[in-house]
Amino acid sequence: DGRHHRQRDPRVALHLLAGVALAVVTDASTLGVTAAVDETDVLQVRPGTVADVSIDAVPEAAYAATVVAVDPQPATGGAGAVTFSTRMSFDGGTLRGGAPAPAPLPGMSAVVSLRVREAPGALRVPAAAVLRAEGSRPEGVWVVSGTRVHRRDVSIGARGEEDVEVVRGLAAGERVAVSGLDRLTEGGRLP
């Protein structure tokens, strides 16, 4: 028919596709969890440390993970923050009623609470009740006696996000003030 058909060179087509991802394959059968741990806490984290995991997409579920490795290379973030990447095996989860929780998808956001120290049966108070050490005075709490408060020095053991262990200075059953601490004075009345 007089027209010439030009054949494409297959090498050119391959060259044009080099470096372009055609598909991404993800194996979700073995999930893992990666968390950045602050330099002030990382020395307490070891392989085998257990973690509680909250997945943002499934707030009614509790998940578990176990530390597999801590990367020895630090990562530096904004404002000079130094963290270490911690890899964990994903151990599954349960819903509030006890049924298995759905498996999260790769890349979902989570909050990880590492259990680096546990103190079962310890005397605990809310972390918000503890007064910071000032000068030569150690940490303390405001003990409630009737309608009055008295500052008591205490020694703190294990610290959690919500509770802290009191190892000395407080007896079981004593009540402590939790809010409005900056307005309390020695021997003063509760507001």
Backbone torsions as a table, in degrees:
resi	resn	phi	psi	omega
1	ASP	NA	5.4	173.4
2	GLY	86.3	-19.9	178.7
3	ARG	-87.3	145.2	178.5
4	HIS	-101.1	130.3	176.6
5	HIS	-93.9	126.4	179.5
6	ARG	-95.2	125.2	177.3
7	GLN	-87.7	141.1	177.4
8	ARG	-82.7	143.1	176.4
9	ASP	-80.0	120.2	-177.8
10	PRO	-61.2	-24.3	179.0
11	ARG	-66.5	-32.5	179.1
12	VAL	-68.2	-42.9	179.9
13	ALA	-62.8	-41.3	178.9
14	LEU	-66.5	-37.3	179.3
15	HIS	-63.3	-39.3	-179.3
16	LEU	-68.7	-25.1	-178.8
17	LEU	-92.9	-9.5	-177.8
18	ALA	-60.7	133.0	178.0
19	GLY	84.0	-2.9	179.0
20	VAL	-101.8	125.6	179.5
21	ALA	-75.1	121.7	177.9
22	LEU	-87.6	-31.8	179.5
23	ALA	-157.6	152.1	175.2
24	VAL	-117.8	125.3	179.4
25	VAL	-106.7	124.4	-179.7
26	THR	-120.2	127.2	176.6
27	ASP	-94.5	102.3	-178.4
28	ALA	-91.3	8.4	-178.6
29	SER	-74.3	-24.4	176.2
30	THR	-127.6	96.4	-179.2
31	LEU	-87.3	153.0	175.4
32	GLY	-132.9	168.1	178.8
33	VAL	-126.2	135.1	176.2
34	THR	-121.3	131.1	-179.8
35	ALA	-134.6	145.9	174.8
36	ALA	-89.8	122.9	-179.4
37	VAL	-109.3	130.4	-179.1
38	ASP	-62.2	148.0	-178.5
39	GLU	-60.2	-25.3	179.8
40	THR	-74.1	-17.1	-177.9
41	ASP	-112.4	-17.6	-168.6
42	VAL	-63.2	-28.9	-178.5
43	LEU	-69.5	-13.0	177.0
44	GLN	-91.7	-6.9	-176.0
45	VAL	-99.3	127.0	-179.3
46	ARG	-136.1	159.9	172.8
47	PRO	-54.6	135.1	-177.5
48	GLY	100.0	-14.8	177.1
49	THR	-63.0	132.6	-177.9
50	VAL	-88.7	146.8	-179.9
51	ALA	-133.4	146.5	170.5
52	ASP	-97.9	134.7	-176.2
53	VAL	-123.2	131.6	173.8
54	SER	-112.7	121.9	178.1
55	ILE	-94.3	124.2	-177.3
56	ASP	-55.2	-36.3	-176.6
57	ALA	-75.1	-16.5	-178.6
58	VAL	-132.5	70.3	-173.9
59	PRO	-64.9	-19.9	-178.8
60	GLU	-88.1	9.4	-178.2
61	ALA	-116.9	152.1	174.9
62	ALA	-116.8	124.7	-179.4
63	TYR	-113.3	161.9	179.2
64	ALA	-129.5	154.8	177.0
65	ALA	-149.8	161.4	178.5
66	THR	-131.7	132.6	-178.9
67	VAL	-64.6	130.1	177.2
68	VAL	-102.5	-40.8	-177.9
69	ALA	-159.4	152.2	173.7
70	VAL	-117.6	122.8	-179.3
71	ASP	-67.8	125.5	-179.0
72	PRO	-74.6	-11.1	179.5
73	GLN	-89.0	121.6	179.7
74	PRO	-75.8	157.4	172.5
75	ALA	-116.3	134.7	-179.6
76	THR	-105.3	127.6	-180.0
77	GLY	-106.3	-167.0	178.0
78	GLY	-63.2	151.4	179.1
79	ALA	61.2	23.9	175.0
80	GLY	76.7	11.1	179.7
81	ALA	-65.6	133.9	179.4
82	VAL	-114.0	126.5	178.5
83	THR	-130.8	163.3	177.2
84	PHE	-125.5	133.3	179.6
85	SER	-73.5	128.8	-179.6
86	THR	-118.7	123.6	179.8
87	ARG	-99.9	136.9	-178.4
88	MET	-132.6	149.4	171.1
89	SER	-79.1	144.4	178.6
90	PHE	-92.2	120.8	-173.4
91	ASP	-102.9	14.4	178.2
92	GLY	86.0	-176.6	-177.6
93	GLY	-158.2	172.9	178.8
94	THR	-134.3	150.9	174.4
95	LEU	-82.8	168.2	-178.0
96	ARG	-54.7	-35.6	-178.8
97	GLY	-80.1	-4.3	179.2
98	GLY	100.9	-8.1	178.1
99	ALA	-72.4	153.7	177.6
100	PRO	-60.2	138.1	178.8
101	ALA	-82.5	151.9	177.9
102	PRO	-65.6	146.1	177.9
103	ALA	-71.2	132.3	177.9
104	PRO	-70.8	162.4	176.8
105	LEU	-92.7	151.5	178.1
106	PRO	-56.1	135.9	177.2
107	GLY	93.4	-4.2	179.3
108	MET	-69.5	150.9	-179.9
109	SER	-80.4	145.6	-179.6
110	ALA	-148.8	159.5	172.3
111	VAL	-114.8	127.9	-176.8
112	VAL	-112.6	128.7	174.9
113	SER	-114.5	108.2	-179.8
114	LEU	-81.5	133.6	177.9
115	ARG	-94.6	86.7	-176.7
116	VAL	-86.6	-19.6	178.6
117	ARG	-156.2	131.8	178.0
118	GLU	-122.7	146.0	179.5
119	ALA	-132.5	77.3	-179.2
120	PRO	-64.7	139.3	179.0
121	GLY	75.9	8.0	-177.9
122	ALA	-77.1	155.4	173.1
123	LEU	-75.9	118.7	-175.9
124	ARG	-119.3	148.8	172.0
125	VAL	-133.4	156.6	175.8
126	PRO	-60.2	139.5	179.6
127	ALA	-57.2	-31.4	-180.0
128	ALA	-66.2	-17.7	-178.4
129	ALA	-82.5	-15.1	-173.6
130	VAL	-84.6	127.5	176.8
131	LEU	-87.4	138.6	179.6
132	ARG	-66.8	151.8	174.4
133	ALA	-67.3	141.8	178.9
134	GLU	-133.4	120.9	-179.9
135	GLY	59.8	-123.0	179.6
136	SER	-90.4	-4.0	-178.8
137	ARG	-85.4	129.2	-179.5
138	PRO	-74.5	-179.9	176.8
139	GLU	-59.8	157.9	-178.5
140	GLY	-153.8	179.4	175.1
141	VAL	-139.8	158.0	172.0
142	TRP	-92.5	112.4	178.4
143	VAL	-87.1	131.1	-179.3
144	VAL	-92.2	123.5	178.4
145	SER	-126.4	102.6	-174.2
146	GLY	67.7	-116.5	177.7
147	THR	-108.5	5.8	-177.5
148	ARG	-112.5	160.8	178.9
149	VAL	-123.6	148.4	177.7
150	HIS	-135.6	134.0	179.0
151	ARG	-76.4	133.9	179.8
152	ARG	-128.5	128.2	175.2
153	ASP	-71.0	139.5	179.6
154	VAL	-136.0	158.7	172.1
155	SER	-109.7	129.5	-175.9
156	ILE	-100.4	139.5	176.1
157	GLY	-103.4	-115.1	-179.5
158	ALA	-66.9	139.4	179.9
159	ARG	-117.1	131.2	173.8
160	GLY	-117.6	177.6	179.2
161	GLU	-66.0	-39.7	-175.1
162	GLU	-104.9	-35.4	-177.0
163	ASP	-124.7	156.4	173.4
164	VAL	-130.3	152.8	177.6
165	GLU	-88.3	132.7	174.6
166	VAL	-103.9	115.6	-177.3
167	VAL	-95.3	-18.2	179.2
168	ARG	-158.0	141.5	173.8
169	GLY	108.5	-5.4	-178.2
170	LEU	-143.9	142.3	179.1
171	ALA	-104.6	151.6	176.4
172	ALA	-57.5	136.6	178.4
173	GLY	95.3	-17.9	178.0
174	GLU	-72.3	142.8	-179.7
175	ARG	-94.8	144.7	177.9
176	VAL	-126.2	149.4	175.5
177	ALA	-75.7	142.3	-176.6
178	VAL	-116.8	-27.6	-178.0
179	SER	-128.7	161.0	179.8
180	GLY	65.8	26.7	-175.2
181	LEU	-60.7	-32.4	-177.8
182	ASP	-70.8	-14.3	179.5
183	ARG	-98.2	-4.1	-177.0
184	LEU	-87.4	148.0	176.6
185	THR	-132.2	156.4	-178.7
186	GLU	-56.2	123.4	179.8
187	GLY	76.9	-1.5	-177.8
188	GLY	-74.2	166.6	179.1
189	ARG	-85.2	153.6	173.8
190	LEU	-68.0	140.9	179.0
191	PRO	-68.9	NA	NA
